C-alpha cells in the first residue's frame, strides 16, 4: 500500500505543479501580447488538471478501502503525505517560474506558427529541441521575494486564493476520510467531494479570476507596469503554497464538517 500512497502523492505533485505554472503561462502571454493564446493553453492545462483531480480520488479510494480493512493503518498520516506532495509541487513551481515564463513564451510562439497543438507537437517537439530547452532555464533569485510586498495588491485576493486552494486541495481527501468516520452516511460523504471542489472552483471563477483579469487589462492598456502583474502572480503562488499548508490543518476538521453537513441534509 505504500507504493499506492507514493503513486498518488506523485500524481498530486504533478497536479499542483502544473496548476501553479499556469501563472507563468499567463505572464508569458501578456509579455508577448498573445494573451488569448495563453488563456487558451491555460484552459487546456486546467481542464486536464481538474480531470486528473477526479482520477486522484479514484486512486485514493484504494487506500481508503485498505484502511477500512486494516484497523491499525495510519490513514490520516498517509493522507497528510499526499497533501505534502501538493506543497512540494507548489514549491517546485515557484522555483521554476522564471524558466517557465521563457519556455511558455517559446510554446506560444511555436503555436502561433503551427496553428494547432497537434501540428505544433509534430513540428516542434524533438529530442534536440527538448535538449535545447536547458538554455532557456533561469535561476530564481532571492531578490524576487523582496519585490513581493503586498502593497498595492488587494489583500482579500491573496487571502481568498489561499482559502480556495486549501479547500480544493482537501476536497476529495476530506470526503474520503469522512467516509471512514461514519457508517450511516459513508456513501453520502463520498459523493460530497464533487460538490466541495465545485464550490472551490466557483469561488475561484467569481472572486479571484475577475480581479486578475482587471489587473491584466490595466497592464495591457499601459495603465500599470508589467511588474505589477509579476507581483500579483508571485503573491498568488505564495498564497497557494500557504493554502496547501493550511489544508494540513483543515483535513480532519473538514472531514467532521462533511459528516455534520450530510447528516442534516
N, C-alpha and C positions, 0 to 999 in steps of 0.2 A: 504493500500500500504506500510505502514511502516513495516509490517510483512514480505512483499516480499523483501524489502531492507535488513532487518536483515538476512533473509534466504540467500540471495545472498552474503552478507558480510561474513557469516559463511562459505559458500561454498568457497569463495575466501581465507579466512583464512586457511582452510584445504589444499587448493592447494599449497599455498606458504610455509606452514609449511612442507608438505611432500617433496616438491622440494628442499627446503633448507637442509632438513635432509639427502638427498641423499649423501651429502658430508661426513657425518659421516659413511654412509654405505661403501663408497669407502675407507675411512680410516681404517675401521674395516677389510676390505678385504686385505689391504696391511699388516696390523699387523699380520693377520693370514696366510699370504702367499696364500690367496684364492681370488686374485683379479678378476679372470674370473667369479667366482660365484657372487662376489659382483657387478660386472658390469652387469651381467645378471639380478639381482634383481633391480639394479638401472634403467635398461631399462624398466622393468615392471612398476615401480613406475612412471617414466616419461611418459610412454605411457598412463597410466591411468590419469595422471595429464593433459596431452595435451587434452585428450578426455573430461575431466571434464571442461577444459577451454572453449570448444565449448558449453558445456551444460550451462556454466555460461552466455554465450552470449544469449542463448535461454531464460534463466530466466530473464536476464536484459532487454530483449526485451519487456517484460510485463510492466516494469517500464517506458520504452520509450513510449509505446502506451498510458499509463496513462498520461504521461506528455504532450503528444500531444493533449489530450482531456481536460486537465485541465491547463489553461494558467498560473495560479499562482503557479504551482508546482515547487519547487526548485530542478530541475533535476541535475544541476551541484553539488549542495551541497550534494545530496544523492549519486551521483557517487563518490564524494570525501570520503564519509563514506566507500564505498566499497573498494576504494584504500587504505584507512586507515587500513582496515582489512588485506590487504596484508602485510602492515608494521608490524602489530601485530603478524601475523603468522611467519614472519621472526625473530622477536624479541624472540618469544617463542622457535623457532628452535635453536637460539643462546644459550638460557638458557638450552635447553635440549641436546645440542651437546655432552657433556661428557657422559651423561647417554645413549644417542642413540648409541654411539660407542660401549659401553659394550653390550647393548641389541642386536644390529645388529651382534655383534660377536657371540652371542648365536644363533641367527637366522641362520647365515651361517653354524655354526657347526651342528645344527639340520637338515638343508637342505642337508648337505653332507651325513649324516647318512640315511635320509629318501629317498633321490634320486629324489624327485619331490615335488613341492609345495603342491599339494593336499594331498599327503601322509604325508608331514610334518604337515599340519594342522590337519589331523586326529590323528596323534600320539603325537603331541607336544602341541597342544592348548587345555587347560583345565582351569577350574576356579582356581584350585590350582596353576598351573604353571603361570597363569596370575597374581595371587596374589603374587607369589614369585618374580615377576619382580621388586617389590619395593626394594628388596635387592640389585639390580644392579644399583639403581639410584645414581648419583653423583652430588654433588652441584657444580655449576660453580664458579670459583674463580676470583677475580679481578686481580690476578697476571697473568691470561691468557692474559689480554689486554696488559700488559707490554711487552709481547713476540711477539706482532703482529706488530712491526715496519716494514715498507715496504722495508727496506734494503735487497737486495739480491733477491727480487721478482720483475719481470717486472712490472713497473708502468702501462704500456699500458694494461696489463692483467686485473688489478684491475679496470681501467677506462672503458675498453670495457665491462666488466661484469656489471658494474653499468649502462651504457647506454643501453645495451641489455635488462637488467632487466626492466628498465623504459619503453622501447618500448613494451616488452612482457606484462607488467602489464596493460598498457592502450590501447593495440592494439584493443581489442574488444570494450572497453568502448568509446574510441575516435571515432571509426567508428559509433557507435550507436548515440553518441552525435552529430556528424556531420550530421546525417540524419535529425535531428530536426532543423538544421540551414538553410536547403535548401529544397525546394520542387522539384526543377528541377532535382537535382542529388541525391535525397534521397535514392533511391534503389541502385544506383551505390556505394554510400558511405557505405551502409550496407554491400555490397559484398566485400569491401576492407579489412575487418578485417582479413580474412584468409590470404591475401597477406602480411599484416603488420606482423602478427605473424610468417608467413613463413620466411620472411626476418630476423626476430629476431632469429629464430631457425637456419637458415643458418649461420648467424654471429657467433652464439654460437658454432656451429659444426666446422666451419672452423677456427675461430680465437682464441677461448678460449679452447675448449676441447683438441686440439693437444698439447698446452703448458702445460696443466695439466698432460697429458699423458707423456710428456717428463720428467717432474719433478718426476712423479711417477716411471718411469723406472729407473731413477737415484737412487732413494731410494731403489728400489728392487735389484739393482746391487751393493748396498753398497757404491755408489759414494757420496751420501748425507745422512745425518741423517734423521730419520723419523720426527724429529721436524720441518724440512723444509716443509714437507707435512702438518703438523699441522698448520704451519704458513700460507701456501697457502690457505688451506680451511678456516681458520679463517678470512683471509683478503677477500676472495671471499664472505663469508657470510655477512661480514660488507658492502662490496660493493653492495651486493644485497639489504641490508637494505637501503643504501643511494639511490639506484636505485628506490625503492618504494616511497621514499620521493620526488625524482626528478620527478616521474610520476605525483605527485600532481601539480607540476609547469607546466608540459608539456601537461596536459589534454586538456585544451581549445585551446592553440596554435596548438596542433596536430589535433584537430577536424577541425580547419580552414585550416590547411595544406592539410588534406584529401579532403576537398571541392575543394581547388585550384587544387590538383592533378587530381581528377576525371574530373574536368571541362576542362582540356587541353588534355585529352586522346581522 
